[in-house]
Amino acid sequence: MNELFALIKHLSELTGPSAQEGAVLDRVEREWREAGARLERTRTGSLIGRFGGSGPKILLLAHADELCYLVRAIDPRGFLWLANGQAWSRTVGVRNWFTVGQRVRVLARAGEIPGVIASVTGHVASLRLPEPHDLDWDDLWVDTGLTRDELSAREVTPGTRIVWDATCDQIGSQIVGKALDDRVGVAVLCEVARRLASGEPRCELTMACTVQEEIGLVGAAALAAREQFDGAVVVESGLAGDVPKIGETAMPLRLGGGPALIHKDSMVHYDHRLTTRLEEVAQRANVSVQHAVVGSFASDGAALMRADVPTALIAFPTRYTHTPFEMGNLADIQGMVDLLHAFVREPF
């Protein structure tokens, strides 16, 4: 098995929703320690690794947390009613119907419980219910097969987090699984750290694995409030347009075309000078890159830019974002490793 894929698989299959990222951070801490980093944690939980070097003070960062649901309430019959782990809204949206039927892990305090996201389906649905034009949070629930008393005994309460239960696998030239956003970014930083073990970067290099990005860039904002950097590069998942009904006029990124430099997202224009520098380094390192602007996407970079840190965003094109079947291309991800390793050896 390819070493990079093996690391991505391990990291993506770990349980690490917003505010419970510990398993991911602990694994990354081991990786960075072996690479010789000096380690610390912020008070909100983000992991920081110092890799030495001299020159401009550079930050590379990716986020540890994955999407989740929370238990909103427990039905007397044992069903778990859901709340969104991101921003709250009344509706779920018909395009999120893919969630029904997905296996999940209920992160009870007494240990994980397997379950499935369920809804009224099949024969009973056609007998009693009209076709839905929208979905709200009462149209689906988690069924664990346990009673309310059994769930209570396992210490399931409102606020218990629920994550998708999905493996990471290679299919054709692609990889597919949950939490590629942003465990791929985390794996890329680990691979860059491994390469640096044989030689110092030509900058004062810090890496960060941040918490609670998915709920509002919390870890990055906390980091930016305590420390300044001359430049930062966020390593993220991106958006791919190479699927039916989207196309390159809406999103000119494709799997296999190389990592993407994002010039603007829904919250910020990324630093033009730093983005251009990454493109120059990519050309010298023989790494093909793609370019894009995105309008329904944000990253930790917004928190850093607002704190006066010039920031660029590099992403691997991703199909089916924010699902348990996110898909990326291993060659694109390897290109991110090559580009960032070259960048920290000649940042400016």
N, C-alpha and C positions, 0 to 999 in steps of 0.2 A: 504494500500500500504506500502511495506517495506520502512522504513525511508531512508536507504541508496539509494535504487532505486529512491525514490522520489527526492532526492537531485541530483542524476546523471541526471535524466530526466530534471529537471529544468535547471541545468547548461548546458547540451548539447543542449538544445533547444534555449538558448540565442544566440544572434548574437555577434560574437567576432572574426572577421578575424585579421590577422596580422596587427598591427599598429592601430586597432580599437577595442581593447579588453576591453574597459571601462565597459560595462555592466557586464561582468564576474568578473572583478576585484572589482567592487562595491559590488557585491553580496558576494564575498569571504571576503571582508573587514568587512561586517556586521557579517558574521559567526565567524571570528577570534576575532572581538571586543567582541562579546558575550562570547567567551571563555577566555577573559581576556588578550589578546595579546596587546602589544604596537605596533603600526602600523606606517609605513612610506612608501613612494613611491620613487623609484629612478627617476632620471631625464628622463630616457627613458621610465618610466612608470611601471616597475615591482613593485608588492606589496610585502612588507616585514613584517612579523609578528614576534615579539620577545615574547617568552613564558617563559622566566625566567629559573630557575634551575641553578645548578652549576656543574662544571666538564668540560669535553672536549666540545669544541665549535662545535656543529653539525648543519648541514643545511639539511632540507628536501625540495625538490622543485618539482614542476610540472608546465607545461606551459599552459597559458590561451588561446592562439590563435588557431584558426582553419584554415584549408585550404580555399582558396578563389580563385576567378578569379578577374581580373580587366577589366573594359571597355577599349579596345584598341582604338576604333573609333565607331562613330555612323553612320550607313548607312543612306542615304537620305530617305529610306523607313521606317526607324525606328528600324531596327534590330541593336543589339549591338554586335559588333565584340569583341572577347575575347583575353586577354593576360593571361598567366599563372601567378598565384600569387606566385609561387615559382621560381625556376630557369627558364630562358627562353630557349626554344628549338624550332626548326622549326616544328617538328612534334608533334602530339598529341599521336599517337600510337593506333593501332587497339584495344589493350587491354583496352583502355580507352573509348571504344564505349558505355560503360554503362552510360556515362554522358548524352548521347542524350535521351531526354524525361524526365530528372529530373527537378522537380520544383525548382525554385531558388527565392531568395530575392535580389533585386537590391537596394543597400544602398544609395539611392539618398539623397542629403542634405535636401530636403524638405519632406523626409519620405520614408519608404521602399515601393518598387513597386514589386508586384509578377510577375514572368515570368517563362518561360520554356526554357531549352536548346533544340534547334531544329536543324534539318538538312533536306536535301532533302530525302524523304522516299517514300516507297510504290509505287503506280502506276507511279508517275512522275519519280521516280528514275529509275525504270526498263525501262522506255521509253527513257530516255535521258542519263543515266550515266552508266559507267562500274562499276563492283564490285571493291571496293577500296582495295588496297594492303597496304595502309598506310593512315593516316589521318593527315592533317595539320590544322592550326587554322582558315582557311577559309572554312573548311568542316562543321563547326557548329557555332551557334550564339545563342543569347538570344532573344526571341520574347516576348515582354510585351503586345502586342496588342495596343501599343501607337505609335503615329507618332513622327517624329523627333522633331517637334515643341513642342509637349506635353512633351516629355522627357526633352527637354531643359527647359521648364517651371518648371519642377520638379527638376531642377538643377542636371541632369545626365551629366557627362562630362567624357572624358578620365581620368582614374584613379579611377572612382567610383568602389567600390568593390561589388562583387557578391558572395553570399554564398548559399549553398544548403538549401532548405526548407524541413526539414524532422523532424518527431516526434521521440521520443525515447520510445520504447515499450518493454514489456516482451513477448517473444514467447517461449513457453515451459520453459526450465530452463535457457534460454539465454535472453540477452537484445540486442536490435538492434537500431541503429540510427546514426545520424551524430555526428561528433566531440567527439566521445568517446575518441579519441586521441585529447586532453589529459584531457577532462573534468572529466573523471573517476579519473585520478590522482589528479586533483584538489579536487574532492569530497572526496577522501581518506584522503587527508591532513585535510580537514574540519572535518571529522569524528575523526581523531586522536586528533585534537585540542579540540573537544567536550569532549573526554575522559580525556584529561589532566586537564580539569576544576576542577576535583576532587582531583588532586594531581600533584605536580611539577615533571617534568622530571628529571632524574639523569644526566643531561648534561645542558650546556647552549644552549638552543634550539632556532633556527631560522627556520621559514618556508618562502618560497618564491613562489610566483605565477608569472612566468616570461612571458615576451612579445616576440613576433617575433621569437619563436623557429623554426617555419616551414620555415623561409626564411634564416636561418643561425645562430641560437643559439645567437641572438643579446642580448636579455635580460640577459641571463646567463653570457655572456662574460662581459657585463657592470657591473653586480653584482660582478663577480670575480675580476674585476679591482679595485674595491673600498674596498673589505673586504676579509680577510682570514678566513678559517675554518679548524678545525682539521680533519673533515670528512664530506662527503655529500652523500646523497642518492637521486637519481633521481627516480621519480615515473612516469611511462610511460605506454603506450600501447605497446604490443609486437607483435609477429608474431605467428600464429598457423599453424601447418602443417596437421591438421586433416580434410583436405578437398580433394576431388578428384584431382588426378594428382600431388599432392605435397608429402604427406607422411612423416613419421618420419625420414627417412634417410636424407631428405633435411632439415626438421625443426621438431625436436622431442618435440614439445609443443602441448598440446591439451587443449581444453576448459574443465573445470572441474577437471583438474589435479593439481590445485593450482597455486599460483603466480610463476613467473619465475625469476631466477637470471641470468642476462645476463653477460657473462664473456668477450665478445668482440663484437664490432659492426664494421661498416665500417670505423670508425675514431679513435677508441681508445681501448686499453685493459683496462678493469676496475680494480680497486685496488683489488688485490688478498686477502690481509689481511681483508679488510672491507667486501668483498663478503663472505669470509669464516665465518666471525663473524655473518653476517646475517643468514647464514645457521645454525650456532650453536644456535642462538636465536630462529629460526623457530622450531628446534627440541624440545627445551625446552617449547615453546609455543604451541606445538602440531599442527603446521601449515605445511602441506605438500607443498614442493616446487619442481619446475622443473628447469632444467639447459639448457642453450643454448648459442650458438654463432650465430651471424647474420651478413650477409654481405651486405645487401641492406637497411641499417637502421642506424640512428645516433640519438643522444640525446643531451640535455644540458650538459650532463656529460663530453663531449669532451672539452667544453669551461672551465669547472672547473679543469679538469685534467691538461690542458695546463697552468693553473694559479697556479699549485702546490697544488691543493686541492685533497687529496685522495677521490675517488668517486666510488660508487657502483650504479648499475642500477637494480631496481626491476620493473617488468612489468606484466600486466595481459595478457595472451594469447588472441590474437584478430584475428578473421577472417575478411577478406574483408577490409583490412586497406586502408585508404585514399579514402573512398567512403562515400556516404550518408547512407550506410547500414552496417556500422561496427558492429561487433557482439562480445560480451564477455559473460562471465559466472559470475553471481552475487556471487556465492560462492568463486570463485577465487579472486574477488575484496574484499570481506569481509576478506579473508585470508591476503590480503595486509594490511588492517587496523589493524588486530590482530598482524601481524608481526611487523609493524612499531611502534605500541604502546608499544609492548614488548621491541623493540630495544632502544627506547629513554629512557627506564627505566633501561637499562644495555648495553650502547653502546660499552664499551671496558672492 
